Amino acid sequence: MSPRLARRAVVAALLALPAAASAQNWPTQPIKFIVSQSAGGSIDIAARLIGQKLSVALGQQVVIDNRAGANGMIAGEAAARAPADGSTFLMTSPSTLTINQHVYKKVPYDALRDFAPVTQTTSIVFALVVNAASPYRTVADLVAAARAKPDAIRYASAGVGNQSHLAAEVFAAAAGVQMLHVAYKGEAPAITDLLGGQVDMIFGTAPALLGQVRAGKMRALAVGQPRRAAAAPDVPSIAEAGYPQVLVTGWTGIVAPAATPAPIIRRLHDEVVKVLAMPDVRETLAKAGAEPVGSTPEQFGEFIRSETQKWGAAVKRAGIVPE
């Protein structure tokens, strides 16, 4: 090695020391998880379950900061602008990281440039659900009513361009029906209005819906996958219902502000993976219709890029014009 290259190597090693030291001592203060959803939604459920365990493992409180609205963009912007010191992370869903850039003309962050992936935390079952008092007992009943009277079926979503919106649009296109979209500022208020009878259905996340189904307040007509879900074995798959092309699976994941030191990201990843391996965590997630993942930062980054392409194509198929 030449003297010049040797000097450069020494300088690089010295510059890396502060980051390594900070990661070794991290965390020295409470950690904030900005959650792109109101309390009670699928992302919030996962965040609180993981956050509680991390608080014990890391010796610092994990604070859940719900920033619902604008299809995750409020939370995304707050996280992108947060200090990149390991004090703030974003737990979010496909909408914030892979869909918004396709449905909005102005997004206040660049999902690929402004965030550093940490890990995909869960893979989530989607379910097509109606109020328990609804006359629709099967997917066929729902489709027949929608065909008989276009726009009579009102479906809720967690926001324009949200995965729940796209799932319902893909379903409507496959069934050849026209339904009326009612957008909400998050999954929880959409569920509240479905319970109240203000809307007729939602194609949303199982963790936020199955509790209401088990309580007898909602009726699940199908799950959005080829086979029945372990969390709801009595509910037909959307393929069984005659629509094998309507496959919808959600997910949650953690990202950090882009300049967060890599050793801190790796430490958080390792601790989250340990939490996801805990039997009680796995059991709780399974009952809710979510499966723990725990991918590496590199794997999650590649997954985000592939999901971005997939949902861009879905937005075009649904005919959604960027606002």
N, C-alpha and C positions, 0 to 999 in steps of 0.2 A: 504494500500500500504506500502511495506517495505521501510525503509530509503534508501536502495540502489536504488530501482525502482523510488523513488521520486526524488533522485538526477539525475538519468538518464533522467527523464521527464523534469526537469528544464534545464539540459544541452541541450536537444533536442530543447526545446522552445527558448533558447538563440541563438542556432545556426540558427534557422529559422528566427530570427529577421532581419538579413541583407537582406535576399531574399525578405521578406515581405516589407521592407523599400524600396528596390530597385524597386520593382514592383509598389509601391505606387507613386514613383517619376518618373517612366518610362513613356515616353522616355525623356531622357535629351539631345539627339543628333539625327541627321537625321537617318532614318531607311532605310536599303538597302534591297530591294527585288531582289535576284538573280533569274533570269528567264531563264529557260532551253530551250530557243527558241529565234530566231531572231525576230526583230520588225515586226509586222504584223501578226504573228501566233496567234492561239487561246489562248495560255497561256499568251502571251504578251498583247492581247486585254483585257483579264480579269484582269491581273495585273495592267495595267494602269488605268482601270476604278475604281478598288477597291483602288489602291494607291492614286489616286487623292482625293477620299472622306476621306481616313484615314488621309491624311495630314492635312485636316481641323479639323477632330475630335480629333486628338492627338496633334495638335499644333507643329508638326515636319514634315519636308519634307520627303516623301517616295520616295526614289531614285530607279528607275528601272535599273538594271544592267543585260543586255542581255548577256548570256554566251552560245551561241548556239554551237552545234557540239557534236560528239561522242554519239549521241542518248541521250543527257542529262547528260552524265557522267562528262563533263567539269564543268557544273553548280553544279552537285551533289558533286563533289570533293571539289569545292570551298566553298560550304555551309557547308559541313561536317568539314572542317578545319577552319571555321570562328570562331571568339570569341563567346562564349556562354553567351553573356551579353545582349541579346535583341536588338542588333544593326543590326543583319543580319538574314534574313529568306530566304527560298527557295520556290518559286512558280513553280510548275512543274506538270507533267502528269504521266500516267501509266508507260511510258517507263523508266523513271528515277528510280521510286520506286518499280515497280513490274515486269518488263520485262527484263531489262538488265542482271540480274543475271542468266537468262535462255539462253541468246544468246551470252554472252561474257565469256570467261574463266577468265578474270581478270577485275574486277570492282573495282575502287579505293575507294570504301566506302561500308559499309554494310547498306542497306536500312532500316533494322529493328533495328539495333543497334546504328547507328550513327545519327539518327534523332528522334526528338520528334514531333509527330503529333500535328497540331494546328486545322485545319479544312479542310474538303472538301469544296471548294468554289463553283464549278459548276458541273453539269452533261451535257455532250455535245453530240449533234446529229452528226452522221457521214454521209457523203454524197458521192456517187459515181458520179464523175463529169468528163466531157470531154470538150474539146475546143468547142466554139460555131460553128466553121467552120467544126467540125468533121462530117463524114458521119453517125456516130452512134447516132440514135435518141432514142433508147430504149436499155434496158439491153439485150434483145434478139438479137438486131443488133450486139452488142459488142461481145456477146458469139458466134454468128455465124461466125464472122470474126476471132475470136481466134481459133475456131475449124477448120476453113478452112486452116489457116496458123499458126501453133504453133510458139510462140515467136515473131510474127509480132506485137502484141499489146504491147507497152512499157508503163508500169505503173510507176509513180513516187511515192516515199515515202519520209518521213522526216528523213530516216536513216535506216540502217539494224537493224531489230528487233523492229523498231518503231511500234506503234499501226497501223499506216497507211500501213506499210509493211505487218503486220500480217492480217489486214482486207482484203487486196487484195489477199493474199495467201489463206485465208479461202474461199473467194469468188471463186477463180480459182479452188480450190479443189472441191467445191460444184458443179461448172459448168462443171467440167471435162475438163478444158482447161489448156494450158501452156502459160504463158505470161512472158515477159522480165522485170525484176526488174531493175529500175534505182534509186539508192539511192542518196539523197541530204543531206546537212548539215542543215536540218531544213525544216519547212513547207513552209516558204515564198519563198526560191529559187526554190523549187519544183513547186510551183504555177506559178512562173515567166516563167519557161520553158514550162509548160503546156499552158500558154497563147501564148508563142512563137512557139508552135507546135513541140518542140523537143521531147515531150512525148505525149502519147495518152489519158491517164486517171490518176486520183488519187482517192483513197478512203480515204478522209481526213475529217477534222473537219469542220462542218458547219460555225462556226464563221469566219473562214479564207476564206471560199469559197462562201457563199451565196451572198456577196456583188458583186462579179464578175458575179455570175449567174443573179442577178437582173439588172446588168449593160449590160447584153446581151453579155458578153465576154466568158461565159462558159454555158454549158448545164448540168443540174443535171438529171441523169437518175434514181436515186433511193436514198432513205435515209435508213440507216442500222438498221431499227427497224421494229417491227411487224405492226405498223400503221403509217400513214402519220404524218409528224411533223407540229406543229402549225406555225413554222417559214417558212415552204415551203409546204403549203397545196396542191399545184398543182403537186407536185413531188410524184410519186408512192413510196410505201415502198418496201424494198427488198423482203418482203414476197409476195406482190402483183406481183412482177416481177418473182416469181416462186422459190425463194430461202429463205424460212422461217428459214432455219438453219443458215443463215449468219446474225447474230445479233451483231452489233458493236456499243457500246456507249462509248464515251470518258469522261474524267473528268479532272478537275484541282484541286489542293490543296496546302495548305501551311504547311511546316514543318520547324522546327528550329533545330540548332545544339543540339545534345542530352542533354548536360548539362545545357541548358537554364533553369533558375528558373521557376518552375511551375506557380507561380503567374503571371509572365510576359506572359507566354503562354496563361493562362486563360484570361488575360486582352486583349491580341490581338484577341483571339477568340471572346470575347464578342463584341469588336468593329467591327470586320469583319462581324459578324452576323447582327449587326445594319445596316451596309452598304448594305448588301445583301437584307435587308428588305425594302430599300428605293424604292419607286415606279419608279423613273426614272432609277435606276440601274436595277431593274427587267425588265422594258420595253426594255432597251437597250440590255440586255442579251437575252431576248425572241426573239427579232427581229434577233439576230445573231444565234439563234439555240442553246442557252445554258439556262439551268435552275439553279437558285441559290439553294444551298444546306444548308451550314452552320451547319454541323454536329459537335458534341462535339469532343474534342481530343480523348476521349476513343472510340467513334464510328468510327472516322476516322482511328485510329490504327487498329481496327478490320477489317475495310474495306480494308486497305492496305494488311493485311495478307490474306484475302480471294481472293483479286485480284491477289496476287502473285501466289497462287495455280491455279487460273483459267488460267492465261496467261502462266504458265509453261506447262499446259496441251495443250494449243493452239500451243505453239512452237513445242511440240513433234508431234502434228497432222500435222503441216505444214512441218515437216521434216527439220527444221532449225538446223544446226550443230553449236554449240558454236565456235566462232572464237578465 
